[in-house]
Amino acid sequence: MKKTDSLKSSVIALAVVQASNYILPLVSVPYLARILGVENFGKVIFAQAFMMYFILLVEYGFSWSGTRKVAASRNDRRQLGKIFINVFCSQWLLVIFSAFACSGLVFLFDNLRVDAHFYALAFLSVFGSALFPLWFLQGIEKMRMAAFFQFFGKFFGLILLFLVVKNSSDVEWAIFSSSISTVLVGIFSLIFIFRGDFFYFCKPSLYGVVKELKEGWVLFTSRVYISSYAILMPLVLGWMMGPVALACYNVADKLRSGAQSLINPITQAFFPRISFLMENNKDAILPLLRKSAIGIFFVSLVASFLLYFFAEDLIKIIAGSGYEQAVVVLQWMSPIPFFVGVSNLLGVQIMIPLGMGREFNRSFMFAALLCLAMMWPMIDIAAEKGAAITLLITEFFGCALISFYLWRRFHGKILSGE
């Protein structure tokens, strides 16, 4: 009973985080879209999308590999200490590398160098990502505190946004208010962890850091493939078609990602529990997966349905006038939450705990290659609508490949319960 209550508590806590991730942008995005205007709003989006590559690098594969190791070792405080310090140091090595890489890219390209101060402010979010060990809190199933810290940070950022962004020239303040909130989340979470006595402190070792980087590599490359088309798409669209097309795409994509994130509480809460059971009680995994599947299928189908049939109303509420082109974009994106939900269930909750990281990685490698092949011609032909169609086909293809790899290995045994 206690374990079930803990799992429910994690789902609820993560649902609070996702609700804040969805509701707060419903307030901030319309405000920024109206105050900054389409062009400057597009610049903010471009700077944030650019930083997502470095956040992806700093998070590495630790959100899966780190969480899995912490969950499996949660009763060994000495081992937890080694995992925490080595992963944490690994992330800060990646931060240093990211800082040099970002600076080099900004000063290499003229169209980036002219807005160098935007990217310097946006890089604060990379620091915040390294400071916030969500992977550790998720592994020890302390998601209520993680939810509190994330909500506090986003709420603080929203209040600061309203205080400092007053006209179309306040682009720097718009970026800063978003970035600094992530730093605060990281600081408060570290204070909680260090005062919580969850592990024995130990010194990092070069061997341990290298080991964590090696073990996270396969899952990191999976994250790169998954994120490459999601992050690269707005960059290519903005580069080829300008900030107006990017702003319309981004408004629709915010709604899509918000609806899609509704499944995250289930995925993130069940993943560490399944990883723990994989090492300690395999017989209890199948009933847990069935509960997760019911929740994911229901939520993702409802989300996709609402996005398609209420696209026009949602765009008007979120962005107001001037974003009519975003309606069709959102309708093309509407099936994506369902495909992503299936991919998360089969990939994150089954393949990764079973050690099928290479097959998981291969699925999204082929999906990313398909996306890269389609992206430029589709954007050139249909601008933001072409980008949405490309994203839809890519997610469907990735979902189909994951299903194929599992079917090939188990021949239906997971679904039949054999």
N, C-alpha and C positions, 0 to 999 in steps of 0.2 A: 504493500500500500504506500509505503513511504517513497519508494522509487517511482511509482506511478504519479504521486503527488508532485514530486520533484520535476518529472517530465512535463506535467501539465503547467507547472509554475514557469518552466523555461519557455514553453510555447506562448504562454500569456505575456511574459516579459518581452519576448522577441516580437510579439504582435504589437505591443506598445511602441517598440522601436520603429517597426515598419509603418505603423499608423502615423508616427511623428515624421518619418521620412516622406510620407505621402501628403499629410495634411499641411505641414509647414511650407513645403514648396507651392502648395495651392495658394498660399498667401504671398510668398516671396516672388514667385515667377510672374504673376500678373503685375505686381508692383514694379518690378524691374523692367518688364516689357513696356509698361506705360511711361515710367519716369525716364528711362535711358533712351527709349526709342529702339527701333528695329536694328539699326546699324551698331550702336554701342552695346546693346544687349547681345548681339552676335559676337562682339569682341570679348565680352565676359565669358560667354559659352566656349569660345575658342580657347581662351587661356585655361579654363577649367578642364576642357577636354585634353589639352596638351599635357597638363599635369597628371592626368589619369594614367598615362604611360609610366611615369615615374612612381606613382602610388602602386601600380601593378607590380613594378619591379621590387619595391620595398616590401610589399606584402608577400611576394614570392609565392611559394606553394604552402606557406605555413598555416594558412587558414584551413587547410585540409591535413597536411602532414603533421603540423604542430598540434592541432586539435586532436587528431587521432592518437598521437603519442601521449599527450597529457591525459586523455581519457583512459587509455590503457594502463597508465602508471599513477593514477590518482591516489592510490593508497601508499605510495612510496615517496615520502617527502624528499629524500635525498636525490632520487632520480628526477623528481619534478624540478628541483633546484637546478640540476644540470641542464635539463631541457630548456628551462626558462632563460637562464643566463646566456646559453649558447645561441639560442634562436634570437634573443634580443640583440646580442652583439652582431650576429649575422645581418640583421636588419639595418643596423647603423653603418656597417660597412657598405651596404647597398645605398644608403642615404648619401654617403660621401661620394660614391661613384655617380649617383644620380645628379648631384649638384654640379659636378664637373661636366657631365654629359649635357645637362640642360643649358649651362652657360655657353658651352661650345656651340650648340645648335642655334641658340638665340643670336649670338654674334656672327654666326656663319651666314645667316639668311637676312637680307635687308628687310623683308616684310615682317620678320620677327623682331629684329633689332630696334625698329622704330617704336615698338611697344614693350621694350625690355623691362620697364618698371612694372608692367602688368604681370609678367611671368615671375618676377622676383617676389611679388606679393603672393601670387598663387602657389609658389613653392612652399609656403608655410604649411599648406595642407599635406605635403610630403612628410615634413617633420611630425605633424600630428598623427599621421598614419603609423609612423615608427614608434611613437610614444604610446599608442593605444594597443595593448596586447589582447585584442578581442579573442584571438585564437586560444589564449590561456584561460580566460574567463569562460569561454564556451566549453573547453575541455573539462574544467572542474564543475561545470553546470552552475555557475554563478551569474546567470544571465539577467537576474533582476537588477543587480548593481550595474551591469553593462548597459541595460536599458535606461536606467536612471541617468547615468553619465552621458549617454548619447542624446537623450531627450534634453537634458540641461544644456548641453553644448549647442544643439540646434536652436533651442529657444533663445539662448543668449545671442547667437548669431543673427536671429531674426529681429530681435529688439534693437541690436546695434545697427542692423541694416536700415530700419526705419528712422533711426536717429541721425545717421550720417549721409544717407543717399537722398538728396533733395532735388537734384536736377540732372540733366542729361550728361553733364561733365563729371559726375561723381563715379566714374568707372573704377578708379582705384579703390575707393571706399567699398564699393559693391564686392570686389574681389577679396579685400581684406576682411570684411565682416564674415564672409564664409570660411576663409582659411583659418582665422584665429580661433574660431570655435572648435575646430578639430584639435588644435594644440591644447586647449583647456580640457577637453575630454581625455586626452592622453595623460595629462598631469594628474588629474583627479583619480583616474583609474590606477595609476602607478602608486599613488598614496594609499589607496585601498588595498592593493595587493601586498605592498611592503608591510603594512600594518596588520594584515590578516593572518600572518604566520602560516601560509599555505605550504611552504617548503623551506628546506635548509639552504641558506645562502652559500654559494661557493664561487670560486674564481672561474672565469671562462678559460677554455683551453683552445689552442689553435686546432687541435685534432677534433674537438667537439664542434667548433664552428664549421670547419670544412665538412664534417659528417652531416650536419644539419642541412648545409647547402646542397650536398650530394643527394640526400634523401628527399629533399623538397624539389629537386630539379625536374623530375618527370611530371609532377603535379603542377609545377610552375609553368612548364611549357604548355600544359593543358589550359591553364588560365590565360596564357598569352594567346593561344589560338582562339579561345572563347571570347576574350576581350578585344582581340585585334580588330575584328570587324565591327564590334559595337563602338569602340573608341575611334578607330580609324575612319569610320563612315562620316561622322560630322566634320572631321578634319579635312577629308577629301572633298566633301560637299562644300564646305566653306571656302576651300582653296579654289575650287573650280567654278562655283556658282555665286559666291559672295555671301555676305552676312544676312541678307534678306531671306534667301533660300534656307540658310542654316537655321535662322530663327524659327521659321515655320516648321522645319523638321524637328527642331529641338522641343518645341511646345508639344507636338504629338508624341515625341519619344519620352518626354517627362511623364505623360499620362500612361503610356505603355509600360514604362519601367515601374511606375507607381503601382499599377495594377498587378504587374508581374511579381513585385516584391511581396505581395500578400501571401505567397507560398513559402517565403523564406523562413518565417517562424517555425513552420513544420520541419523543413529541411534542416535548419540549423540546430533545432532542439533534438531531433531524432539521430542526427549523425554521430555526436559523441556517445550517445547511449548505445547505438548499434556497434560502434567501434569498441566500446567497453565489453559488450556481450560477446563480440567475436573472439575475444581473448579469454572470457570467463564462463559463458553460458550460451552456446550457439543455438540450443533448442528454443530459446526465448526470442530469437530474432524474427522468425517468420510472422508470428502474431503482431509484432510491433510494425513490421513492414506493411501488413495489410491495413492497419489503422492509418499509417502515414499515406498510403496510396488513396484511400477513401477521401481523406482530407485534401490532398493535393489535387486529385481529379475534380472534385466538387468546386473548390475555390478557383482553380485555373479556368474551368469551363465557364463559370459565371462571370469571371473577369473579362474573358474574351468576348462573351455575348454582349456585355454592357458597353465595352469599347466600340464595338461595331455599330450597334443600333442607336447609341447616344453620342456618337462622335461629334456631330455638329453642336449639340448643346454643351458638351464638355469643352470644346475649343472656345466657344463664346464666353463661357464662364471663366475660363482660365486666362485667356489672352485678349479678349475683346475684339474690336474691329481691326482689320489689316492682316488677319491670320487665316483668311478663308481657305487658302491652299492647304492648310494643315489638316482639314477635315478628311480629305481623301487619303492623305498620308496615314492618319490614325486608323482609318478603316482597313488599309492594307496591313498595318501592324497588328491589328486586333487578334489574329489567331496565335501570335507569338507566345503570350503567356501560357497557353495550353501546351505547346511544344516544349517550352522551357521547363514546365512542371514535370512532364514525363521524363525529360532528360535528367533533371535533378533526382527524381525518384530512382531511376535505373542506374544513373551514373554515380552520383554522390553517395547515395544511401546503400547501394548494392555493390557496384564495381570497385569503388575505392576501399571500403572495409574488407573486401575479398582479395585485395591485392591485385586487381586488374587495372592498375594505373596506366600501363602501357596501351591497353586497348582503349581505355577512356581517352588517353592522349591522342591516339591515332584517329579516333572518331572526329575530334575537333580540328585536327591537323588537316584532314581532307575537307572538312567544312570550311575552314579558313581559306584554303587554296581555292575552293569554288567561289567564295565571296570575293577574293582578290581578283579572280578572273572576270567576274561579273561587274564589280563595283564601278570602275571607270567608264565602261561603255554605257551602263544603265544610267548613271548620273548624267552623262553627256546627252543621252537621249531624253530622259524624263525628269532630270533634276531631283528634287526632294522625293517625288513619287518613285522614281527609279531606285533611290537609296532604300526606301521602305520595302519595295518588292524584293530587292536583293537580300535584305536582312531576313525577311520572311522565308525565302527559299533556303537560306543558309541554316536557319534554326531548324527547319523541317528536315533538312539533309543530315544535320548532326544528330537529331533525335532518332532518325531511321538507322543510322550507323550504330549507335549505342544499342538499340533494340536488336540489331542483327548480331552483334558480338555476344550479347547475353544469350540469345536464342541458340547460337552456334555452340556455346559452352554447355548450356544446361538443357537444351531441347524441351523447354516448357516445364521443367521440374519446379522452378520457383513458384510459378502460378498454380500448379497442381498441388503443391505442398508435399511432394514426394521427397 
